[in-house]
Amino acid sequence: MADTVAITLTVNGVERQADVEPRTLLVHFLREALGLTGTHVGCDTSQCGACAVSVGGVVVKSCTLLAVQADRAEVTTIEGLARDGQLDPVQQAFWDVHALQCGFCTPGMVMATHELLAHSPQPTDAEIRHGLEGNYCRCTGYHNIVRAVRLAAEKLAERESTAAAG
Amino acid sequence: MYPSAFGYYRAASVQEAVALLGEHPDAKLLAGGHSLIPAMKLRLATPSALVDLGSVAELRGIRQQGETIVIGAMTPHREIEYSTELAKTCPILPEAAAVIGDPLVRNRGTIGGSLAHADPAADFPACVLALGGTLTIQGTAGGRTVEAADFFQDMFATALQPGEVLTEIQVPARQPGVGMAYEKFAHPASRYAIVGVAAVVRMNRSVCEEARVAMTGATSKPTRLTKLEAALAGKPLDEATLKATCVNVVSPDGLLGDHTASATFRAHLTDVFAKRALQRAAERSTSR
């Protein structure tokens, strides 16, 4: 076995230390070393976005990142979004409007939606479709996904205004 | 898929990266990794070692020095896309950044990685060439600066020598009367340019004093459309001029072609996208 590299990263708020082979992809580290199988391996060629996770505050394709590149980073996966058993607003929006069929792309869609809404909190439908360009749904269920993103934007805006008022 | 085994070295500075490359002559530099890692997963690239530039803070960021914009090689596409400074001082770069890959890819891919990789279908090389940019390179012998025109040598081949690191990209800040635009016909799946055209025009009232137009996607390296540039000088960039000049801009002979787009189709696209880019560049030349 090749030399390993020691890495320390925070995954969903928990500090993790591991010795990894440099060639270990972040997605495999998350799924196989940490058992966080909500992050999916879809195309494995940086096209489909099923493996999207947040690293250092930006959402990336974890099949195209080495685990060693995430050393010292804060990583958030789909498992890290819900709080106290409550789905986060984006997850809830996907649930509410049934924005999935088989569900394989959903973790990546939810992560990419966070990225999209961080840059553009009130997106138009065209902006939503452009913003999710790196995420494929092969059930062709984009229609409800776009609705879910719109709803998520409303939910997040409501939460903001409640927080501001409170 | 996973790459074949390799040694991994993280550089903390440019100096250290150069030293590591000296120690490991077969090593490849790892920038954002969005071309290199896919190639390694497919075993198209099997470097014995990687020198990771991800922690080199000095390589990241956008600053202005007098009339020059300096962009660190490790600046991600996304930072360029959303730079309010570049939107004013060099708007062609945010415009091109916004059409690279997809948002998640743009969070990792870097301008220096794109230029050093020199993919013939990449977007930034044509822009930097049309802008007349320069690239700063560090090696054991010190630093040197190369004009974009000399940097790109062939498909995936640049002026970078073994052991050297591309550190900065310099482009001129936009002057009054200068307009610029990038237009591409993207591959429907990969979003790479089938043909992309970058146009930078300097106008005096409504007459074109200088046009610099470069194409990507259909040539082995980014290429200036010199015949078209010459035809535009001294003319108003109105519909009549563009209609007359953006015809048979390039010959299909020698252009790249594949099952998606033949060389003949790409030559046609070059006419169409050169016209669009010039039209928008001319419109923007009047803005402050």
Interface residues (C-beta under 8 A of the other chain):
Chain A: A2 D3 V5 E21 P22 R23 T24 L25 H28 D44 T45 S46 Q47 G49 A52 V58 V59 V60 K61 T64 L65 L66 V68 Q69 D71 A112 E115 L116 H119 G131 E133 G134 N135
Chain B: M1 Y2 P3 S4 A5 F6 G7 Y8 R10 L30 G33 H34 I37 P38 M40 K41 L50 D52 G54 R78 Y82 G101 D102 P103 L104 V105 N107 R108 A189 S190 R191
